[in-house]
Amino acid sequence: MKLHSLVLEGFGPFLEAQTVDFDVFTADGIFLITGRTGAGKSSVLDGVCYALYGGVPRYDGAERRLRSDHCEPDDPTRVTLEFSAEGERWRITRSPEFERPKRRGGGTTKEPHRALLEVLAPEGWTGVAARPVDVAARLDEILGLTQQQFLQVILLAQNRFARFLLAKNDERLSLLRTLFGTRSFEQYATDLDERRKRASERLATEGVEVATLLDEAERLALELDAEASTVGAVEGESDAGAALGVGERVARVVRAVERADYRVESAARERDDSNARLDRALIAEREATALTERQHDRARLRARLTALEADDARMSDARDESSAAAEAETLRGAIEAAESARRGLASARDRSRAAIEKARRLGEPVGSASSLEVGVDRAELVARDDEITALLARGESALAAEVELDELVAEADRFTALLARTTADRDALIDGRLEVPELLRGLDERLMRLAGAETRKSTAATARDDVIRRLEAARRAAALLEERERADLAALVRADEVQRAVDAWTALLRRRLAGAAVELAHDLVDGEPCAVCGAREHPHPARGDDAPVSDDEINAAEDRKNVAVEQDRLASDAARVARDAHTLAAALAGGESVEVLEERLAQTEEALTSAEAEVDEHERVQEERARVAELDASIAERIDGLSEKLANTRQSLALTEQRIEILRVEVAAARGDSDSVAERQRDLRSRREVVRELVAAQDLLETAIAHESETAAIVAGLVADSPFADVEAVTRALRPASERHRLDTAIAEHDAAVASVRQRLLDLELLLVDAPDEPVDLAPFALAVAEAREAVQRSSAAHASARALADRLRGLSQRADAGHTAVAALSDEHAVIARLADTVAGRAPNTRRMTLETFVLAAELEEIVAAANLRLDHMSSGRYRLQHSDALAARGAASGLGLEVVDAFTGQSRPPQSLSGGETFLTSLALALGLAEVVTARAGGIRLDTLFIDEGFGSLDDDTLDLAMRTLDELRQGGRTVGVISHVAAMKDQLPAQLHVTATTRGPSVIRQGVGATVG
């Protein structure tokens, strides 16, 4: 990734838009960001980080004061960064959340965080994402680095160099986890621990289940033994299950299963014996029941045979009737055919008379015949049909001409109406267009008068905004003037109080000195030496009238003096601050009063209102002029279209009228005496249909006459050959099919019933030769069956109960045995999982107390150390070398990510905290650069064309600084650009390409940049 430019507006210490062109420093490869403390050097890097990630490292976890304190409510805050990545040039623009005045009404409203990502396309900048969340997602794909990785790889911010070097194992683990994304390994350890817990829970659950199964099985075994004891089958085992192991308890249950199986076999033998007795009783009962039923059947059959023999006379009459109906049925077809022929002949004669009547109504020649049997010649009818058909064929073409003629007449009427409407429309448009040129000239003159309105509006707005800022400054200056005067007055009062306190304290000191002799004289005792001269005689001791001054009075006066001095200092500082604030506000106001600026503001607002009105009028005139021009072009286009339409319509009308005259002659010739050709055609079709109907009726009548004669002769011959006297006799003998079927069925059923009853009665008589006529008694046989069935139920219930107990006991035994086996397998599995989980989590048997994630990160740390030593060896002149340590940490802390510094001068390893400030900076810089290389490689080999380093060089001596500068010089190889923030004067001399951040007298900072020479 390569940065090209950065624009900061209303951001940090910058109020006006400040631009940083990184491409200017490409030739030098390394440049210095310099300026006084607090000017905003680090804010340049803050802007880069904020543009890319929407956050600033200095404000992590604190209030995000991104908006400049110098901004007025309406001033914008935005950061724009252009950079190259993925072979494309991108531009990101961000604006943080801040309060702004409401556009309507009073108060403020919150302006939301905004972001816009664009890509440079051949047609210009094209938007890619416009919501902060979408921009962040797209930048993650483009950059390939998180914010933490960016701060460790590209933007090495101040106070962060030594963070990684001096961190504890836990802190270093947290940072490396973020950079290398190894939290999944921590999740592996958590998952394994969860598996260990689940395995332990499963083991306990399975153990409880096995114990429960054994308890239930032993309870059933006791029930079995208690039941067996009633018949003397108990083995006499003692109830000591609670004191036995699981395996011994399973064995006891197996023996109980064997006893239950023996009991089932015994119950099965008893059940089989009962079933055999029941089978014998059932067989005897069935035999007695069968004998009784045959005796009853013999009596019923004897009565049935007597009834059938009594019905023989009636069945004989039915046979004669059925025979006559069968003979008559052979003549039914011929009689029905003759009747049908007579009905067909009558229908044909009716049809012929109807056809003749229809022909007479149409005027066709049929003579005076009332039927086709006489008076009509078929040849004449066929000739008439041919004649009408020929006339119809000739009329078809004239019919099409008649339809076309009607359509052309209607089309000619439409052309005439269209010609009139089009002529009127074109004349109206021509008349209306005469006013358009004059209207366009008037609009052009108004546009010329309003030219430059936008410029006048912008100038008026700029003047108005400048007056508003100066007016606000003047009002602040007026308010600060009162504060300044109050502060000056307070300073004078505090000065007087200081003077009075000093005078009082001095007076007490003078009194103390003046009364010192009196105090000494007061303490003199004759014979004892004087504290001043040593004499033992005191002939003239000093005397005084004033009271002596005590030490407490002196101390109290001194305290009052000190308090007054401090208050005077505070008042003087306040007065100075008030004077400075008033001076700054007056300077911003340009030295003009509030009244003058308010009058000027009214003038500028009036000018702005006038300019805005002109701009609005200019836009309206432009829109009106465009509409009129568009209307004129549209009218001209419509006139041309209507003219062309008129010419085409006239031509079409002339051609249509010419065709109408031709068709009228043709239709008149084909119409004849009819009103139209279509009417003539319909009349001819009606005549042809009548003629054809006459021909068909004649053919049908001739056929019907021949058929009627033929069928009558056939019926007469068949009746003569039959046993019947005439056709009427045949008709009387005929029966419907259902009646004949009924007669035949009744006869057959009677004959079959007689034969069947005689045969069955003969069979029973043979079987019951020795049997009495009275039925056998079945009660003794039923009693024997009931007693046998009750015995079977008792034995079956006993067998089922024994089998159920045995099956349940066997199931519990098998489940307990399988559960015991599963518990053993689960115990082995739990031991393996628990050992693996403890090892991965850094617990025993892991003697190094390294988690899996720490182990992975330790390998990454070794690569980072190897990359860092390549530069540290050069920067420390071969003295220092970093070394990864996996030694155990004290008091159970996390281990595996330790760092030591190997000193080649002593050959000993020592902690990084023992390095001096300059050595710490060099080591941290080398480690940061090594970390950057490894993280970059892990991020997919991202190319880093821009690098920033913020502060830290002031702790280096000249020689070490020179080594560090050579290392930085190596970083710019391959076209990389390196930006350095530092106050070191030697670096200003060595780096001619510089970016100057300067705080102005009004407060906001500005950025100036130069290449090849120092900018003043």
KOLLOTI-212093 format. One record per residue (C-alpha): x, y, z; residue in one letter. Coordinates in steps of 0.1 Angstrom, whole numbers, padded with zeros to 4 digits, always signed. Each point is the difference from the previous one (the first is absolute). Layout:
N
XYZa;...
This chain:
1016
+0000+0000+0000m;+0012+0035-0009k;-0013+0033+0013l;-0003+0029-0025h;-0017+0029+0018s;-0018+0010+0032l;-0025+0029+0005v;-0009+0010+0036l;-0028+0026+0005e;-0015+0008+0035g;+0020-0030+0014f;+0021+0002+0031g;+0020+0033+0001p;-0008+0007-0037f;-0029+0023-0009l;+0005+0009-0036e;+0006-0028-0025a;+0036-0011+0002q;+0015-0022-0028t;+0029-0025+0003v;+0014-0012-0033d;+0020-0032+0008f;+0009-0005-0037d;+0023+0031+0003v;+0022-0020+0024f;+0003-0030-0023t;+0034+0010-0015a;+0015+0005+0035d;-0016-0031+0014g;+0001+0013+0036i;-0013+0032+0014f;-0003+0017+0034l;-0032+0013+0016i;+0011+0028+0022t;-0015+0028+0021g;-0004+0013+0035r;-0014-0022+0027t;-0038+0001-0002g;-0001+0014-0035a;-0016-0032-0014g;+0027-0022-0014k;-0016-0032+0013s;-0034+0012-0012s;+0013-0006-0036v;+0004-0037+0008l;-0033+0001+0019d;-0017+0012-0032g;+0015-0029-0020v;-0012-0026+0026c;-0034+0016+0003y;-0006+0001-0038a;+0008-0037-0003l;-0015-0014+0032y;-0024+0027+0014g;+0021+0001+0033g;+0031+0016+0014v;+0024-0019+0022p;+0005+0028+0025r;-0037+0000+0008y;-0005-0037+0005d;-0024-0004+0030g;-0003+0037+0005a;-0020+0029-0014e;+0005+0003-0037r;+0007+0037-0004r;+0006-0001-0037l;-0018+0032-0009r;+0022+0031+0003s;-0007+0022+0030d;+0005+0030-0024h;-0030-0010-0021c;-0031+0022+0000e;-0033-0018+0001p;-0004+0002-0038d;+0036-0010-0008d;+0005-0034-0016p;+0022-0028+0013t;+0014-0025-0025r;+0030-0020-0008v;+0008-0011-0036t;+0027-0025-0008l;+0012-0012-0034e;+0020-0033-0002f;+0008-0028-0024s;-0007-0037+0007a;-0009-0031-0020e;+0012+0018-0032g;-0027+0027+0005e;+0000+0036+0013r;-0025+0006+0028w;-0014+0030+0018r;-0016-0002+0034i;-0019+0030+0015t;-0012-0001+0037r;-0018+0024+0022s;-0004-0007+0037p;-0031+0004+0021e;-0005+0035+0014f;-0026+0025+0010e;-0011+0027-0025r;-0028+0027+0001p;-0034-0011-0012k;-0009+0014-0034r;-0035+0009+0013r;-0006+0014+0035g;+0024+0002+0028g;+0023-0025+0017g;+0023-0026-0015t;-0002-0033-0016t;+0024-0029-0003k;+0018-0004-0033e;+0006-0038-0005p;+0033-0016-0009h;+0003-0001-0038r;+0024-0018-0023a;+0004-0002-0038l;+0024-0024-0018l;+0008+0007-0037e;+0022-0015-0027v;+0017+0018-0028l;-0015-0012-0033a;+0007+0012-0036p;-0031+0022+0003e;+0011+0015+0034g;-0007-0008+0036w;-0027-0026+0004t;-0018-0009+0033g;+0005-0035+0014v;-0016+0002+0035a;-0018+0029+0018a;-0009-0014+0034r;+0026-0003+0028p;-0007-0037+0004v;+0003-0007-0037d;+0031+0021-0003v;+0016-0018+0030a;-0008-0034-0016a;+0014+0010-0034r;+0032+0015+0016l;+0005-0033+0019d;+0002-0017-0034e;+0022+0027-0016i;+0025+0005+0029l;+0002-0035+0014g;+0010+0014+0034l;-0019+0007+0031t;+0005+0033+0019q;+0022-0017+0025q;+0021-0016-0027q;+0001+0034-0018f;+0014+0017+0032l;+0026-0027+0003q;+0010-0002-0037v;-0004+0034-0016i;-0008+0027+0026l;+0024-0005+0030l;-0016+0025+0024a;+0019+0017+0029q;+0001-0018+0034n;-0008-0033-0018r;+0036-0010-0009f;+0008-0016+0034a;-0035-0014+0006r;+0007-0033-0018f;+0036-0002+0013l;-0008+0006+0037l;-0033-0017+0001a;-0008-0030+0023k;-0008-0034-0014n;-0037+0006+0003d;+0001+0035-0017e;+0023-0014-0028r;-0024-0029-0005l;-0029+0024-0004s;+0018+0021-0026l;+0013-0029-0020l;-0034-0017+0001r;-0014+0031-0016t;+0027+0003-0027l;+0001-0037-0010f;-0036-0010+0006g;+0007-0030+0022t;-0031+0002+0021r;-0011-0032-0017s;+0027-0019+0019f;-0014+0013+0032e;-0034-0013-0012q;+0017-0034-0006y;+0010-0001+0037a;-0035+0010+0010t;-0016-0026-0022d;+0023-0027+0014l;-0008+0011+0036d;-0037-0002-0009e;+0006-0035-0014r;+0018-0010+0032r;-0030+0012+0021k;-0025-0018-0023r;+0020-0032+0002a;+0001+0002+0038s;-0037+0006+0001e;-0007-0029-0024r;+0022-0023+0021l;-0019+0009+0032a;-0033-0003-0018t;+0008-0034-0014e;+0012-0012+0034g;-0032+0011+0017v;-0020-0017-0028e;+0019-0033+0004v;-0006+0001+0038a;-0037+0007-0005t;-0003-0029-0025l;+0017-0024+0025l;-0022+0011+0029d;-0031-0007-0021e;+0014-0034-0012a;+0008-0010+0036e;-0035+0010+0012r;-0016-0022-0027l;+0024-0029+0010a;-0013+0004+0036l;-0036-0002-0013e;+0009-0031-0020l;+0016-0017+0030d;-0029+0010+0022a;-0025-0017-0024e;+0023-0030-0004a;+0003-0005+0037s;-0037-0008+0002t;+0008-0032-0020v;+0035-0006+0015g;+0021+0013-0029a;+0021+0028+0017v;+0038-0004-0002e;+0006+0018+0033g;+0023+0029-0011e;+0004+0028+0025s;-0010+0036-0008d;+0034+0016+0000a;-0003+0019-0033g;+0009+0033+0014a;+0033-0013+0012a;+0010-0017-0033l;+0018+0015-0030g;-0017+0008-0033v;+0013-0031-0017g;-0011-0023+0029e;-0034+0016+0000r;-0003-0007-0038v;+0009-0036+0006a;-0027-0004+0027r;-0026+0014-0024v;+0011-0025-0027v;-0006-0029+0024r;-0035+0015+0008a;-0007+0000-0038v;+0008-0037-0001e;-0024-0007+0028r;-0027+0020-0017a;+0005-0019-0033d;-0004-0034+0019y;-0033+0013+0015r;-0012+0010-0035v;+0007-0035-0013e;-0020-0016+0028s;-0030+0023-0006a;+0002-0008-0037a;-0003-0037+0007r;-0031+0005+0022e;-0016+0023-0027r;+0006-0027-0027d;-0017-0027+0021d;-0030+0023+0006s;-0003+0007-0037n;+0000-0038-0009a;-0029-0006+0025r;-0019+0029-0016l;+0006-0013-0035d;-0015-0034+0010r;-0031+0016+0015a;-0006+0022-0030l;+0002-0030-0024i;-0026-0019+0020a;-0023+0031+0001e;+0004+0005-0037r;-0009-0036-0008e;-0032+0002+0021a;-0010+0033-0015t;+0005-0013-0036a;-0023-0030+0008l;-0027+0023+0014t;+0002+0023-0031e;-0004-0030-0024r;-0031-0012+0018q;-0015+0035-0003h;+0009+0002-0037d;-0017-0034-0008r;-0033+0013+0014a;+0002+0033-0019r;+0008-0018-0034l;-0030-0024+0004r;-0024+0030+0004a;+0016+0019-0029r;-0004-0029-0024l;-0037-0003+0007t;-0005+0037-0007a;+0019-0001-0034l;-0020-0031-0013e;-0033+0019+0007a;+0010+0028-0026d;+0006-0023-0031d;-0034+0010-0018a;+0008+0037+0000r;+0035-0006-0014m;-0015-0020-0030s;-0021+0031-0011d;+0031+0022+0003a;+0019-0024-0023r;-0027+0003-0028d;-0001+0038+0002e;+0038+0002-0002s;+0001-0023-0031s;-0026+0021-0019a;+0019+0032+0008a;+0032-0016-0013a;-0017-0009-0034e;-0014+0035-0004a;+0033+0016+0009e;+0015-0014-0032t;-0025+0021-0021l;+0004+0032+0021r;+0028+0015-0022g;-0019-0004-0033a;-0033+0015+0014i;+0019+0030+0015e;+0019+0006-0034a;-0033+0000-0019a;-0016+0025+0024e;+0031+0022-0002s;-0002-0001-0039a;-0036+0012+0002r;+0009+0029+0023r;+0030+0010-0023g;-0023+0001-0031l;-0025+0023+0018a;+0029+0023+0010s;+0015+0001-0035a;-0035+0010-0015r;-0003+0029+0027d;+0035+0012-0009r;-0008+0000-0038s;-0031+0021+0005r;+0019+0025+0022a;+0028+0004-0026a;-0026+0006-0028i;-0018+0027+0021e;+0033+0018+0007k;+0009+0000-0038a;-0033+0014-0009r;+0005+0029+0025r;+0033+0009-0017l;-0016-0002-0035g;+0019-0031-0011e;-0018-0021-0028p;-0015-0032+0017v;-0034-0002-0018g;-0032-0009+0018s;+0013-0032+0017a;-0006-0004+0038s;+0027-0027+0003s;+0032-0010-0017l;-0016-0033-0010e;-0016+0019-0030v;+0006+0033-0019g;+0038+0007+0006v;+0028-0009-0023d;+0033-0007+0019r;+0021+0009-0031a;-0015+0035-0001e;+0008+0005+0037l;+0036-0009-0004v;+0003+0024-0030a;-0015+0027+0021r;+0026-0006+0028d;+0029+0003-0025d;-0014+0033-0013e;-0003+0016+0035i;+0035-0012+0009t;+0015+0018-0030a;-0018+0032+0009l;+0013-0001+0035l;+0036-0005-0012a;-0002+0031-0022r;-0014+0020+0029g;+0029-0007+0025e;+0024+0024-0017s;-0027+0027-0001a;-0007-0006+0038l;+0037+0007+0009a;-0001+0032-0021a;-0031+0011+0018e;+0016-0005+0034v;+0031+0019-0012e;-0021+0028-0013l;-0017+0006+0034d;+0034+0000+0017e;+0014+0025-0025l;-0029+0024+0004v;+0005+0000+0038a;+0037+0005-0005e;-0006+0029-0023a;-0022+0017+0026d;+0028-0005+0026r;+0026+0015-0023f;-0023+0031-0007t;-0005+0006+0038a;+0037-0005+0007l;+0010+0024-0027l;-0023+0027+0015a;+0014-0006+0036r;+0036+0000-0011t;-0004+0032-0020t;-0015+0018+0030a;+0027-0013+0024d;+0028+0012-0022r;-0015+0034-0005d;-0004+0004+0038a;+0036-0009+0007l;+0013+0024-0027i;-0020+0028+0015d;+0012-0008+0036g;+0037-0002-0009r;+0001+0036-0012l;+0003+0012+0037e;+0030-0023+0010v;+0029+0021-0014p;-0011+0031+0018e;-0003-0019+0033l;+0035-0015-0004l;+0016+0034-0006r;-0016+0013+0032g;+0013-0030+0020l;+0035+0004-0014d;+0001+0037+0010e;-0010-0010+0036r;+0027-0026+0001l;+0026+0026-0010m;-0011+0023+0027r;+0002-0028+0026l;+0035-0013-0011a;+0025-0003+0029g;-0027-0004+0027a;+0016-0031+0013e;+0033+0018+0004t;-0017+0029+0018r;-0017-0025+0023k;+0032-0017+0009s;+0018+0033+0006t;-0029+0012+0021a;-0001-0032+0020a;+0038+0001+0006t;-0003+0037+0011a;-0030-0009+0023r;+0019-0029+0016d;+0031+0021+0006d;-0021+0028+0016v;-0018-0026+0021i;+0033-0014+0013r;+0013+0035+0007r;-0033+0010+0017l;+0002-0030+0022e;+0036+0008+0008a;-0010+0036+0007a;-0028-0011+0024r;+0025-0023+0018r;+0024+0029+0002a;-0027+0022+0015a;-0009-0027+0025a;+0037-0007+0007l;+0007+0038+0005l;-0022-0001+0031e;+0017-0031+0013e;+0034+0016-0007r;-0010+0031+0020e;-0013-0021+0029r;+0032-0021-0001a;+0022+0031+0000d;-0020+0015+0029l;+0003-0033+0019a;+0037-0001-0007a;+0004+0036+0014l;-0020-0010+0031v;+0021-0031+0005r;+0032+0021-0004a;-0012+0024+0027d;-0008-0030+0023e;+0035-0014-0006v;+0015+0034+0009q;-0020+0002+0032r;+0009-0036+0009a;+0037+0007-0006v;-0001+0032+0020d;-0017-0017+0029a;+0026-0029-0001w;+0029+0025-0002t;-0014+0021+0029a;-0002-0031+0022l;+0036-0009-0009l;+0012+0035+0008r;-0019-0001+0033r;+0016-0034+0007r;+0035+0014-0007l;-0007+0031+0020a;-0013-0019+0030g;+0028-0026+0000a;+0020+0018+0027a;-0030+0003+0022v;-0006-0038-0004e;+0036-0007+0009l;-0001+0023+0030a;-0031-0017+0011h;+0018-0033+0002d;+0032+0013+0018l;+0007-0013+0035v;+0026+0014+0024d;+0031-0022+0002g;-0008-0019-0032e;+0018+0009-0033p;-0016+0022-0026c;-0010-0019-0032a;+0016+0028-0021v;+0031+0013+0019c;+0005-0027+0027g;+0002+0025+0029a;-0014-0012+0033r;-0010+0035+0011e;-0029+0019-0016h;+0001+0036+0013p;-0023+0016-0028h;-0024-0025-0016p;-0020+0014-0030a;-0036+0011+0006r;-0030+0005-0024g;-0037+0007+0000d;-0011-0020-0031d;-0013-0036+0003a;+0024-0026-0013p;-0006-0017-0035v;-0005-0037+0002s;+0011-0026-0026d;-0036-0009-0007d;-0008+0036-0009e;+0030+0000-0024i;-0011-0033-0016n;-0036+0011-0003a;+0011+0033-0017a;+0023-0019-0023e;-0028-0025-0010d;-0024+0030-0008r;+0028+0015-0021k;+0005-0033-0019n;-0037-0004-0006v;-0002+0036-0013a;+0030-0006-0023v;-0016-0032-0015e;-0034+0018-0005q;+0019+0029-0016d;+0017-0024-0023r;-0033-0017-0010l;-0016+0034-0005a;+0029+0011-0022s;-0002-0032-0021d;-0037+0004-0004a;+0004+0037-0011a;+0027-0011-0025r;-0022-0027-0014v;-0029+0024-0002a;+0022+0025-0018r;+0013-0026-0024d;-0036-0012-0008a;-0012+0035-0005h;+0029+0008-0022t;-0005-0031-0021l;-0038+0006-0004a;+0006+0037-0009a;+0026-0011-0026a;-0025-0025-0015l;-0026+0028-0001a;+0024+0022-0020g;-0001+0028+0026g;-0036+0009-0009e;-0029+0005+0024s;-0031-0022+0003v;-0023+0028-0013e;+0021+0005-0032v;+0002-0037-0006l;-0038-0005+0006e;-0008+0027-0025e;+0025-0016-0025r;-0016-0034+0006l;-0034+0014-0008a;+0014+0014-0033q;+0017-0033-0009t;-0031-0020+0008e;-0021+0024-0022e;+0026-0004-0028a;-0001-0038+0005l;-0038-0001-0001t;+0000+0021-0032s;+0027-0023-0016a;-0019-0031+0010e;-0032+0014-0015a;+0019+0007-0033e;+0014-0035+0001v;-0035-0014+0004d;-0013+0022-0027e;+0029-0009-0023h;-0008-0037+0005e;-0037+0005-0007r;+0007+0020-0032v;+0024-0026-0012q;-0026-0027+0006e;-0027+0021-0017e;+0023+0007-0030r;+0008-0037-0003a;-0037-0009+0001r;-0009+0027-0027v;+0029-0012-0023a;-0011-0036+0005e;-0036+0010-0008l;+0010+0018-0032d;+0020-0030-0012a;-0029-0022+0008s;-0025+0022-0019i;+0023+0001-0030a;+0003-0038+0000e;-0038-0004+0003r;-0006+0024-0029i;+0023-0020-0022d;-0017-0032+0010g;-0034+0014-0007l;+0010+0013-0034s;+0013-0034-0010e;-0031-0016+0014k;-0022+0023-0022l;+0018-0010-0031a;-0003-0037+0007n;-0037+0003+0009t;-0008+0018-0033r;+0017-0026-0020q;-0017-0029+0018s;-0034+0017-0004l;+0004+0003-0038a;+0011-0036-0005l;-0030-0012+0021t;-0026+0020-0020e;+0014-0014-0033q;-0003-0036+0013r;-0036+0007+0012i;-0012+0009-0035e;+0014-0032-0015i;-0016-0023+0026l;-0034+0018-0003r;-0003-0010-0037v;+0009-0037+0008e;-0025-0003+0030v;-0029+0016-0020a;+0004-0026-0028a;+0001-0029+0025a;-0029+0012+0022r;-0028-0002-0026g;-0035+0006+0015d;+0011-0006+0036s;+0010+0027+0024d;+0035-0014+0003s;+0023-0027-0013v;-0002-0017+0034a;-0038-0001-0001e;+0002-0015-0035r;+0024-0027+0012q;-0022-0009+0030r;-0031-0004-0024d;+0020-0023-0023l;+0012-0021+0029r;-0036-0004+0013s;-0012-0012-0034r;+0028-0025-0004r;-0007-0014+0034e;-0037-0005-0009v;+0009-0018-0033v;+0025-0022+0017r;-0026-0009+0028e;-0025-0010-0028l;+0026-0023-0015v;+0008-0016+0034a;-0037-0004+0009a;-0007-0018-0034q;+0029-0024+0006d;-0011-0007+0036l;-0037-0007-0010l;+0010-0025-0027e;+0022-0019+0024t;-0027+0000+0027a;-0026-0015-0024i;+0023-0029-0011a;+0010-0008+0037h;-0036-0001+0012e;-0010-0025-0027s;+0030-0022+0007e;-0006-0002+0038t;-0037-0008-0003a;+0008-0030-0023a;+0026-0014+0025i;-0025+0002+0030v;-0027-0019-0019a;+0024-0028-0009g;+0013-0005+0036l;-0036-0001+0015v;-0010-0026-0025a;+0029-0023+0011d;-0007+0005+0038s;-0026-0017+0023p;-0019+0033+0003f;-0031+0007-0021a;+0008+0036-0008d;+0021+0031+0010v;-0025+0008+0028e;+0005-0034+0016a;+0038+0005-0001v;-0004+0034+0017t;-0022-0015+0028r;+0027-0027+0008a;+0028+0025+0002l;+0013+0007+0035r;+0026+0026+0012p;+0035-0013+0006a;-0003+0006+0037s;-0032-0021+0002e;+0014-0029-0020r;+0031+0001+0023h;-0022-0001+0031r;-0019-0030-0013l;+0032-0019-0010d;+0016+0009+0034t;-0030-0012+0020a;-0002-0033-0019i;+0037-0006+0004a;+0001+0009+0037e;-0030-0024+0007h;+0017-0029-0018d;+0033+0007+0017a;-0015+0003+0034a;-0019-0034-0003v;+0032-0018-0012a;+0021+0016+0027s;-0024-0007+0029v;-0004-0037-0011r;+0038-0005-0002q;+0008+0017+0034r;-0028-0019+0016l;+0013-0033-0014l;+0035+0008+0014d;-0013+0008+0034l;-0021-0032+0002e;+0031-0021-0008l;+0020+0018+0027l;-0027-0002+0027l;-0011-0036-0006v;+0005-0009+0037d;-0007+0035+0014a;-0032+0007+0018p;-0023+0028-0011d;+0004+0019+0034e;+0031+0025+0002p;+0030-0009+0023v;+0004+0020+0034d;+0031+0025-0003l;+0001+0012+0036a;+0026-0025+0014p;+0024+0007-0029f;-0002+0038+0006a;+0008-0004+0037l;+0031-0020-0007a;+0012+0026-0025v;-0005+0029+0025a;+0020-0018+0027e;+0029-0007-0025a;+0000+0036-0012r;+0003+0014+0035e;+0030-0023+0007a;+0016+0013-0032v;-0005+0037+0010q;+0016-0007+0034r;+0030-0017-0014s;+0004+0026-0028s;-0001+0029+0025a;+0026-0017+0022a;+0023-0005-0031h;-0005+0036-0012a;+0009+0014+0034s;+0031-0022+0003a;+0011+0009-0036r;-0006+0038+0006a;+0021-0002+0032l;+0027-0019-0018a;+0000+0023-0030d;+0002+0031+0022r;+0027-0015+0021l;+0020-0010-0031r;-0004+0035-0015g;+0012+0017+0032l;+0029-0025+0001s;+0010+0007-0036q;-0003+0038+0004r;+0020+0000+0033a;+0027-0021-0017d;+0001+0024-0030a;+0000+0030+0023g;+0029-0015+0020h;+0020-0004-0032t;-0010+0036-0011a;+0011+0014+0033v;+0034-0016-0004a;+0004+0015-0035a;-0012+0034+0012l;+0025-0001+0028s;+0028-0005-0024d;-0013+0027-0024e;-0004+0024+0029h;+0036-0006+0011a;+0013+0008-0035v;-0022+0031-0005i;+0008+0014+0035a;+0037-0004-0005r;-0002+0017-0034l;-0022+0029+0013a;+0023+0006+0029d;+0031+0000-0022t;-0016+0024-0025v;-0012+0023+0028a;+0035+0002+0016g;-0008-0022+0030r;+0018-0031+0013a;+0015-0020-0016p;+0010+0031-0021n;+0032+0009+0019t;+0005+0032-0019r;-0035+0014+0008r;-0004+0010-0037m;-0034-0001-0016t;-0004-0011-0036l;-0005+0036-0011e;+0031+0011+0019t;+0020-0028-0017f;-0011+0012-0035v;+0007+0037+0009l;+0034-0010+0014a;+0009-0012-0035a;-0011+0033-0015e;+0019+0018+0027l;+0032-0019-0009e;-0004+0013-0036e;-0006+0035+0012i;+0031-0002+0022v;+0021-0013-0030a;-0012+0028-0022a;+0006+0026+0028a;+0035-0012+0006n;+0010+0008-0036l;-0004+0037+0008r;+0008+0000+0037l;+0034-0015-0007d;+0008+0029-0024h;-0015+0027+0022m;+0017-0012+0032s;+0034-0006-0018s;-0003-0037+0007g;-0005+0003+0038r;-0036-0009+0005y;-0021-0028-0013r;-0036-0010+0009l;-0007-0035+0012q;-0034-0018+0004h;-0004-0017+0034s;-0025-0027+0010d;+0011-0001+0036a;-0026-0005+0027l;-0015+0032+0013a;-0001+0006+0038a;-0031-0007+0021r;-0018-0020-0027g;-0002+0028-0026a;-0003-0008-0037a;+0033-0011-0016s;+0014-0005-0035g;+0001+0036-0013l;+0029+0014+0019g;+0027+0023-0015l;+0036+0004+0011e;+0029+0022-0012v;+0033-0017-0005v;+0029+0024+0007d;+0030-0010-0021a;+0023+0020+0023f;-0008-0022+0030t;-0014-0031-0017g;-0029+0001+0024q;-0037+0003-0006s;-0020+0027+0018r;-0035+0013+0000p;-0010+0028-0024p;-0009+0023+0030q;+0038+0003+0007s;+0007+0018-0032l;+0005+0038+0000s;-0024+0024-0017g;+0019+0001-0033g;+0007-0037+0000e;-0037-0007+0007t;-0010+0022-0029f;+0024-0017-0024l;-0010-0035+0012t;-0037+0009-0002s;+0004+0015-0035l;+0017-0031-0012a;-0026-0022+0016l;-0028+0021-0015a;+0016-0002-0035l;+0004-0038+0004g;-0036-0003+0012l;-0011+0021-0031a;+0019-0023-0024e;-0015-0032+0015v;-0036+0014+0003v;+0003+0013-0036t;+0010-0035-0012a;-0029-0015+0020r;-0024+0025-0016a;+0007-0013-0034g;+0032+0017-0010g;-0015+0035+0000i;+0024+0025-0015r;+0007+0029+0024l;+0010+0031-0020d;-0006+0025+0029t;+0012-0002+0036l;-0002+0024+0030f;+0020+0002+0032i;-0011+0024+0028d;+0026+0013+0024e;+0027-0018+0021g;+0032+0012-0017f;+0008+0026+0027g;+0012-0027+0023s;+0029-0010-0023l;+0035+0013+0000d;+0015+0013-0033d;+0017-0033-0010d;-0030-0021+0009t;-0023+0025-0018l;+0022-0004-0031d;-0004-0038+0001l;-0038+0004+0004a;-0001+0024-0029m;+0019-0025-0022r;-0025-0026+0010t;-0028+0023-0010l;+0017+0008-0032d;+0000-0037-0008e;-0038-0001+0005l;-0006+0023-0030r;+0017-0024-0024q;-0024-0013-0027g;-0019+0033-0003g;-0013+0001+0036r;-0007+0034+0016t;+0008+0004+0037v;-0015+0028+0022g;+0017+0008+0033v;-0012+0023+0028i;+0028+0014+0022s;+0013+0031+0018h;+0037-0010-0004v;+0019+0028-0017a;+0025-0024-0017a;-0029-0017-0018m;-0011+0034-0014k;+0034+0004-0015d;+0002-0036-0014q;-0036+0000-0014l;-0005+0029-0024p;-0035-0012-0010a;-0022+0014+0027q;-0036+0005+0010l;-0005+0030+0023h;-0029+0002+0024v;-0003+0035+0014t;-0025+0015+0025a;-0012+0034-0011t;-0005+0030+0024t;-0037-0005-0003r;+0002-0036+0012g;-0006-0024-0029p;+0030-0018-0015s;+0011+0000-0037v;+0021-0024-0020i;+0028+0010-0023r;+0022-0025-0019q;+0033+0003-0019g;+0023-0022-0018v;+0038+0004-0002g;+0002+0030+0023a;-0013+0012+0033t;-0031+0020-0002v;+0001+0032+0023g;
